Amino acid sequence: MFELDRTLTYRLHLLHKLTDLESQRAYVADAGLSMSDGRCLTAVGSFGPLSVNDLAQKANLTKGQASRAAQSLVDQKLVRKVASPTDGRGVVLSLTAQGDAAWRGAMQVVARRNEEIFGSLSQAEREQLGTLFDRLIGQAQASGALFDEVAGLDSLAGHPDE
């Protein structure tokens, strides 16, 4: 029989909980953003322009969380929202000049947190872990689990928004 606290899912969830709280603090203290806003800003800056659906996927949030964060970023004048030229009901999100500056600051938070989290690993171990994560993510994607379905389970389970 296996031990629960040695399973991958248990350990990933534990690592997520241990690192997320400090990441939330860092976004607020160093970038002046909530975690959801920070994730969305870094996604728009790194992968944009994006639709809200694409933003949800890239920021690993539900569509509702991404929509609320996008509107918050629009209200803060960090993101511009324009009608999609290809989808009459959709919008396209991109950084404003002020948003580009905030994105650079948020990316510094991401880089620092990444180093704090993985600092105990050698470069070779980091590369090996990255390769292993790529394989596991690929396997999960190939199994037919669609992001929207997985994100939908989050809201059904009653997990609070970020």
N, C-alpha and C positions, 0 to 999 in steps of 0.2 A: 504494500500500500504506500502511496506517495504522501508526502507532507505538504499540506496546503501552502505553507509559507515558503516553499521551494518552487512553486509553479511560476511559470513565466507571467501569467496574467496577474497573479497576486503581487509579484515583485515589480512589474511595470506600474501597477496602480500605486504601490507604496512609493516608488521613486517619483511618480507624478505628484503625489500629495506632498512629499517632502520638498520638492523643488518649486512647486507652483506658488506656495505662499510667499517665498522670498522673491520670486519673479513678479508677483503682484505688487509687492512693496517697492521693488526696483522700478517698475513702470511708473508708479505714482511719484516716487521721490525724485527720480532722475529724468523722467520724460514728461511728467505731468499728465499722464494718461492712465485710464483704467486698463486692466488686462485685456478686456475685449477690444477696446479702442486701440490699444497698442498692437494687438495681433492683427487687427484689420488694417491699421495704418501700414505696418510692415509688409503685409501681403499686397496691398494696393501699390506701394512703392516698389516692391520687388517683382511683382508679376503683372502689374496693371498695364493698361486700363482693364477693369474687370466688371462683369455683371455682379449682381448680388449673389446669385447662385454660385458663380465662380469664386467669389470672395468667401462664401461659406466653406467651400471645399478647401481653398488654399489656406484659410485661417483655422481650419479644423473646428468650426462652429456650426451650430444649426443655422438654417436660413433665417429664422426669427432673430437669433442673436446677432448674426451678421447684418441684418437689416437695421436693427436698433443701433448697433455700433456705427454703421455707415452714416445713419442720420445724425448721430452725435458728432461724427467727424465733419459732416457737412455744416452742422450748426457752429462748430468751432472754426470753420473756414479752412480746414486742413485738407478736405476732399471736395472735389467738384462733382456734381451729379447732373448728367445730361441725358436726354432721351436717347434710347438706343436707335441707331439708324436701321437695324435689322429686325428689331422686335418692338412692335408698337406699344406694348405694355411694359417693356423693360427699360432699365437705365444702365448707364455706363459710368463707372467711378474712376476718377483719376486724381492725382495729387495737385493741389494748388502750389504756388511758390512757397507760401507759409508751410504747407503740408510737407513739401520736400525737405525743408529745414528740420521739421519735427521728425520726419522719417529717418533722417541721418542720426538724430539723437536717439531715437528708439532703436535703431540698428546697433548703436554702441551698447545699449542696454542688453540686447540680444547676444552680442558678441561676448560681453563680459560675463553674462549668466552662463553662456555655453562653456566658457573657460572655467568658471567656478564649479560647474557641475562635472565636467569631464577632466578637470585638472589633475586628478589622481591617476589618470590613464596615460600611458606613453603614446607617442604618435602612432606607433604600429598597432597598439591596442585600439586606439580611436578608429583607425582605418578598418581594422577587423570588425569592430562593433558596427561601423557604418555599413559594411558589406553584409553582415548578418541581418541588420535591420532591413536593408534593401530586399534581401531574400524573403524575410518574413512578411514584409509589406506586399511584395509581389504575389506571394502565395495567398495572402488574405484577399487581395484584389481579384486574383484568378478564381477564387472559390465562389465568386458571384456576389459577394457582399458589396452592395452599392452604398456609397457614402450617405445618400439621402435616407436609406433604410436604417443604417447604423445611427445616424444623427437623430432620426425619428424615435429610435428606441430610447435615446437619452431623455427626450421630453416625456415619453411614456413612463419612464422610471421615476420621474419627479425630481430629477437633478436640477439644482438651481442654476439660473443663468449666471454667467461670469460677470 
